[in-house]
Amino acid sequence: MKEFDIQAFNEGEMIFEIGDVASHLFFIQSGAVELINAQGLVFGEVPKGQSFGEAAILAGGIRSASIRAKGPVVCTRIAADIAAQLLNAHSPLLVTILEALLLQQSMQNSLRHPQDVRVLDAP
């Protein structure tokens, strides 16, 4: 689809960082990415065929981890508004369910790893 961008990243390149506004959802076409916590420690990896950046689906979503390319990576990048339109076109109920699941996941992550939560200053 023309709304989707293909974006390549070099090894070690930061794709986004904790606290960034979640503006895009990513699907890995080749390569893998590392998930990095607030202390700069790698705590996970997302391989080819998987997605990351799901916080983009939430209105006002904020990144809860930093993501770094582990070797060369090629992703399909989908803007948050386009992702929301696609979900709404299939089922508005699906959007509500996904938002609830993502919020629950975010709260559970905060409880398990409170040191990784970054409080942003109010505008």
Steps between C-alpha positions, in 0.01 A plus 500: 500500500620850425441606865778266612863608489796266476778618727850357539717533810871433544648287777485685831267771371236616750153472351332674793563565869310471827266796541467577128151560366379179333439615145558176306454126521775280347503152341843344455560377145862399561739508794418544869480778759597521866279634778690721742389617845559836671836379634619420148478123550370272225206301637357347184515454127238517225577284192400511133128457445402664830385852582601765751379846591145396580464802731433692177153346499416681824392860483785694662717190513850541642791263440571280803832363370774607265547298181836450327581317177690177561681483170341634181120521531225571247154587630161588365405817688134591545387838631285484814202664330514254209521203741196635687308543173580144393389360836180707499421389145507134611340534841462798734468247782847367415648845564341513846625151584854576379511827693391321818761226453778749430408709804493187716841395366641845568370497858641153563838605362497804727428285804773250414760758402419835665857620443439484122203737511589850394273781611471775245466864596156649437494751213 
